[in-house]
Amino acid sequence: MGKIYIIDVTNRDGVQTAKLGLSKLEKTMINIYLNEMGVFQSEFGFPTTRHEAYYLAANLELARMGVLQPMRLEGWMRAVAEDVEMCFKQVPDIKHLNLSISTSDQMITGKFLGKKGKRDIVNMMVEAVDAARALGAETVGVNAEDGSRTSLDFLIQFGLAAKEHGADRLRYCDTLGYDSPFTIYETAKLLAENVGLPIEIHCHGDLGMAVANSIAGAKGVIDGGQDAYINTTINGIGERAGNADLVAVLLALTKAKGIGGKYELGYEMDLSKSWEIARFASYAFGVPIPINQPGVGANAFAHASGIHADGVLKDPDNYELYGFEELGRGEPELVETGREICTGRYGGISGFRHVMNEIMGEEAIRFRDAEEAEKVLELVRYANVLSQKQLVEDELLFIADYPDIAKQLMTMTPLDY
C-alpha cells in the first residue's frame, strides 16, 4: 500500500490570497513550524519573482545549516522553459520544483484565447521539465491546473508525457473546487493506474469540500497503486474560499472512520504543533481562526449543553473525538494588563534587553556585548517595519540566533529604472 505525504502550500497559494500577505520573516517562521510538525515539503515561494530571491536563498541556507531539515523546500512556477531558466539564475541552489500549466478546455479557450492547443500545452510542459532536469533539479512535479475540468484522456496523455521526460509527480488541481469526493476518488485512481506516477491532490473550498476531496483523492491514488501527496494550507487560507486546511486534513487522516490507522503517513506528523502553527498563521495573516475550526477553533472543545457537559465530564470520549492535548492546547493564554514593555521600529536598547530577558532569562547573556545587542535590535526594528505588527517571541529568538539570515530575509533590491 502506498503512503500519504503532506505538501503545504501556505507560502505560495496562501500568500497569493487577495488582501492578505506575509513578510519574508513570517514566511520563514511558517517553514520552521511546518518542519517541526513533520511536513514533507513546503512550497516555499516563487523563484522567478525578484523580491523572493533573498528569502528563498536564506531558507535554502537554513536547510543547509540543518534548521530546515528534513523538510524539502520547493519552488512554484509556470511550466515554461524560460521561467525555469530564470529560476536557476535567481536561485541557483534550488533543488525541488513544481511546474504549472492549465489543461482544461475552458482554460485553453478562455485563457490562451485560441493561441495554444492541447499539443502546445504538452510541448510547453515537457520543455520545462527538460530544462529543469538539465539545470540540476532533483525533483520535478508537474501541475495540471484546472484538472477537475480537464478530460481524463488528456490528463493521462499529459501525465504520461511528464513521466517520459522525468517528472516525479503529477499534481491534479481541483482549482475551482469543482470536484466531489466521489468524482475525485475515481479520477485520482484512474490517473494513478494509467500514468504510473505518484499523484498530488490540490483542492480548493469553493463548494466547501476541500478537506473531504483531499482525503478521497488520496484514497483513490493509493487504491490505484501509487503514493499520494496532499496539498494543504494552514487554517485553510488560500484563494477565494481557501484550500484544504492542514490540521483538518491531518485529523481526518488519523481519526476518521475507515481512514485513521488504515493509511500510512510517509512522514511522522506531530499533531501537538497544531495549535502553535494555527495561532501564528492567524496572527501573521491577520485572519482570526473561525470559532468552529476543527481542532483549533475556540469552540472545538467547548461544551454548553447540559447533556454534553455531563457526558464529557464523565468521560471526554463521550463527546470529543480526540483530546485537546493532542493538538498542543490546554495552556492558558496570558494577557498583560499592567505595565508592558514592547520592542519594535522605535524601540531602544533598554526596552529591547528587558524584552529579551523576559523571554530568555539567564540565556540573555548570549549577546556578547552591547554592539551585538544593538545589531540584533536594528534587525528587529526592520522586521517590525516590514510586518507592521509586533514580533512574537519565536521571531525575536530567530533574529537573535540567526542575525545574518534575518538580514538577508529583509534585504530588497528593486529594479533600476
N, C-alpha and C positions, 0 to 999 in steps of 0.2 A: 504493500500500500504506500502511496506517495505521502509526502509531508506537506504541511501548510506553513508558509513563511509570511511575515508581515513586512511590507514596504510602506513606510509612512511618507506621505507627500505634503505634509503641512508646509514645509519650506518652499514648495513650488505651487501646488494648487491652492493651498491655504492663503498664501501671501498675495496671490493674484486675485483674491476676492475683492469685489468692488467695495470701496470705502474703508478697507482695512489694510494693515501692513505691519511689519516688524522691522526694528533696527537690526543691523548686522550682528550686534552683540546678542540681541534676543533670539535671532535665528540660531546662533551658536549655542546658546543655552538650551534651546529646544533639542538640538542634536545631542548634547550631553545627556539630557534627560532620556531621550529615546535610546541611546546607547546603554544607559544604566538599566533601562527597562527590559532590554534584550531584543529590541527590534533588529531585524536582519539588515535592512538597508534604509537609508534616508535619501529621498530625492531632494538634495540639499540646495538646489538652485539652478540658475540659468548661465551656463558657461559662455554663451555668446553675448550676454549683456554686460556692458563695460563696467557698470557700477558694482557688479557682483564679483569681479575678478579677485580683488584683495581678500574679500570674505571667503571665497572658495579656496584660495591658496592657503589662507590661515587655518581653515578647518582641515585641509589635507595635511598641513604641518602638525596639527593636533593629533591626527591619526598616526603620523609617523612617530610622534612622541609617546604613543600608547594611550593618550587621553580619550580618543575616539576610536577605540578598538573593543570588540572585533567588528562593530557595525561597518558596513560598506557605505561610502558616500558616492552618490550617483547624480550626474547632471542630466537635465532635460533640454532637448532642442528639437527643432523641426528636422524631419528626415530629408535633409538637403545637404549634399556633399559640401557645399560652400560653408554651411553652418558648422559642420564637423571640423573643417579646416580652421575656421575662426575659433572654435572651442579650444583646440590644441595650441593655437597661437596665444590665446589669452590665459589659458590654464593648462600648461604643458604637462603637469603631473597627474592630471585626472585619469582614472582607470576604468570607470564604470559609466555607461551612457544609456539613455533611453531616447530613441528617435521616433518622432510622432508625425503622422500624416493622416489626413481624412480619407475614409474609404467608402462612405455611403454614396448612393446615387444622389441623395439630397445635397450633400456637401460638394460632390464633384460638379453638379449642375449649378447649385446656388452659391457656392464659394469660389470655385475656379471659373465659373461663368462660361463653360464650354471650351476653355482653352486647354484643358487636360482631360484625358480619358483614363480608363482603368489601366491600360498598358503603361501610360505615363506615370501613374501613381506607383505601380510596381517598380518601374525602372528607377524612379527617383529614390525609392526606399532602398533598393539593392545597391545603388551607387553610394548612398550614405553609409550603409553597413560596410561596404568595401573600404570606404575612406576611413571609417573608424578603426577597422582591423589593421589597415595599413599604417595608421598613425599610432598604434600601440594600445588600443582599448583592450582591457582584459575581459570585460563582459559587455554585451550589447543587447538591450531589449528593444523590440520594435512595437510601436503602438498603433493599433487600428482605431483612430479617432472616429467616434460615432459608429462603433462596431455593431451596436444593437439595431441600427437601421441599415446595416450592410447585409447583402445576401450571403448566405452560408457558403455557397460555391466560391464567391470571390474572396471571402475571408480565408478559406482553405487554400486557394491559389496564392493569396498574399502571404500567408504563413509559411507555405512550402518554399516560396521564393526566398523569404527571410532565412529559413533554415538552411537552404542550399548555399547561401552566402555567409553563413557562420553566425547568425543570430543565436543568442542563448535562450531567449524567452519571447513569447508573443503576448502583448498586452491587449486584452479585449476591453474596450472602453464603452461603458454604458453612459455616454457623455451627457445625454439629456434625461437620464433616469427613466428611460422608456421601458426597460425590461420588467418582468415579474420573476419571482423565484422559480416558477415553472419553466418559463422560456429560457432564462439564463442557464439553468441546470442543463437543459437539452443542448443548447448551443455550446456551452463550455465542454461538455462531454464529447460531442462530435468533433470539436476542434482538437482536443487532446488526442483523440483516437486517430484522426486523419492527418494532422500536422506532425504529431510526434515530438512536440516541444512542450516544456513547462509553460503554463498559461497564467498570466497575471489577470486579476479581476479588478476592474476600476469602476466603481459605481457612484452615482450621484443620487440625491434625495428628492428630486422634483416631484415624485409621487409617494415619498415617504418610505421607500423600500430599500434604501442603500445598504443597510446592515443585513437585512434578510437576503437581498440579492447577492451580496458578497459571500455569505455562508453557502447559499445554494449553488452559486457559481463554483466555489472552491470544491464543494462536494462533487459537482459534475466533472471537474478536472481530474480529481483523484479517481473517481469511478471510471474515467477514461484512460487511466494508466499513467498519469503524469503528476509531478509536483505542482502544487498550486501556490500562487502568491497573491495576497490580498492587499490592495491599496487602502490606506486609512488616512484620516487627518485627526488631530487632537480636537476634541469637542465637536467633531463633525464639521468644522469650519471649512468652507470652500465656496466655489462659485454658486450663485443663485441660492438654492435650498441646501447646499452643502454636500459633503462627501460622507462615506461610511465612517462613523466615529470609532476611534482607536479602542477606547475602553469597552464600548458596547460590543465590538467585534470580538475582543478577547474574552469577554464574559460569555458570549454566545458559543465560542469555540470550546470553552472549558466547562460550561454549566448547562447548556441547552440539551433537552431531551433528544436522544439519538445522535448527538454530536459530541458532547463532552465525554472524554475518555475513549472515544472511538477513533478520532483522528489525531495524529501525532504532529506537534509543532516542530518545525525544523530547528528553532532556537528556543531555549527555555525562557519563558517570559516571566518577569517579576511583577505580578499584579499589585504588589504593595506600593509601587511607584505611581499608581493611577491617580490618586488624589493630588500628589505633588505636581505632576505634569499637567493635569487638567486645570489646577488653580493657577499655575504660572502662565499657561496659554491664555486663560481668561483675562488675567491682569495685563499681559503683554499686548493682546489684541484689543483690549478694552471692551470685551463682549462678555456679559455675565453668563455663568453656567445656568442653563434652564433649570428651574426648580425640580422638574421631573426627569432630568437626565439620568439614564441608567448608571448606577454605581456611584456617581459623584454629585448628583443634584442634591439640593438641600433637603428634599423630601424622600430621597431614596431609602432612608431608614427611619422615617418619621411615621408615627402611628397615633391617630386621634380617636378612631372608632373604639368604643368600649370593648367590643368583641375582639378586635385586632390587638389592642393594648394588652388585654388579659391574656390572649394567646401567646403573644411574643414574650411577655414577662415569664410565662411558664416555661416556654421553650422557644428560642428565636427561630428555630426551623419551622415553626408553625406558620409564620408569615414573612420570613426572609429566606430567599433562595440561596443567598451567600452572605457571609459576615462582613460588616464594615471594616473589621481589622484586616481582612484580606486585601483591601484596597488602600491601606495606609491611612485610614481615617480613625478618628477617636480622640485625638489630642485637641484640647480646647484652643480656639483662636483668641489671642490676646490683643486688645486694642489699648494703646496708651491714652489715658485720659488726663494725665498730668503733664509735667514738663517733657518735651520731646525734642531731641536734637537731630536734625536731618543734615545730610550732606548732598551737595549737587553742584550745579554750574556756578553758583555764587558762594559756595562753602569755603571755609578757611581750614587751616591745618589743625587747630584745636578741636573744632567740631568733628573733623574727619577722624582724628585719633580717638575721640570719645566714642564715635560710632563703631570703629573697628575694634576697640577694646570691649565694647558691649557684645560684639559678635564673637570675637576670638578669645577673649580673656587674656590669659598669660601668653597665648600664642601670638599676640600682637607684636611681640619683640621680633617677629620675622622681618620687620623693617630694620635694616642695618643701621640707618642713620636718618637724619632729618631730610637729607636730599632725596633719598629713596622714597620716603613717605610723601614728599611734595610731588615727585614724579607720578606716583600712583594717584594722588589726589587730582592732578591735572587730567589724567585719563578718565577719572570718574566724572569730572566736570564735562568733558566732551561727550561721554556716554550719556549723561543726563540731557545734554542739549539734543542729541540725536534721537533719544527715545521719547523725550518730552514727558517723562514721568520719573518718579523717584525709583532708584535702583533697589532691587531686592537683595537680601543677604548673599545669595549664591552669585549674583552678578558682581558684587563688591569683592567677594572672595576670589572669583575668577580673575578679575583685573589685578588683584594683589599677587596672585600666584603666577599669572602669565601676562605681565605688562607688555612685552614685545608683541605677543599675539593680539592683545587688546588694541594696541596702537595700529596694527595692520588692519584690524576689523573696522577701525574708524577713519581709515585713510580713503579719501576720494580724490580722483584726478579727472576733472571734467575735460571734455574735448576742447581743443583750442579752436577759437573761431576767428 
